[in-house]
Amino acid sequence: MWWNFAARTNDEIARAREEWTAGSRFGDVHGYDGDRPGAPALPPVPLKPRGRVR
């Protein structure tokens, strides 16, 4: 999970951010009267998955 995106890899997060910025994948929120908020820049290091213990 990073910002509003959930994914399995750093590449998937980066792709989701690009698609959000381009407006190509995620739909519009009907009734919202403003511009799409911009996703913040990714950190300069790869995101690491959290360890998960079951």
N, C-alpha and C positions, 0 to 999 in steps of 0.2 A: 504494500500500500504506500503510495506516495501521492501527496496532494489529494486529488479526488479519483485517482486511478488505482485499480487493483490488478496485479498481473503476476506471472510466475518468474519473469526474468527482467533484467535491466533493459534489454532490447524491446520487450513488449511495452514497458513503461514509456520508453522514448518514442515508440511508434504511436502509442495512445496520445501522448502530448502533441506530436506533430498533427495527428488527425483532429484533435480538439482545436488546435490553433487554425487549421485549414477549414474547419467546419464541415469536414467530409464524412465523418462517421457518427457523431453524436447528434441527436435531434435537438430541436429548439424547445424551449419551455414556453408553452402557450400562456399568454397572460402576463409574461414578464416583459416590462417595457424598458429594457435597457440593453446595452451591448453585452455580448458574451464576455465574461471575465477572462482575462488572460491567465494561462498557467504559468507559474513561476519557472525560471530557468532550472534545469536539472543541476544537481551538485556536480562539481568537477571530478568526482570519483564515481566508479560504478556502485550502484545500489546493491546491497547485499541482502539476501533473504534472511528473515529471522529464523532462528532455530525453532523447531516445533516438536514438542515432546507429547506423545500420546500415552 
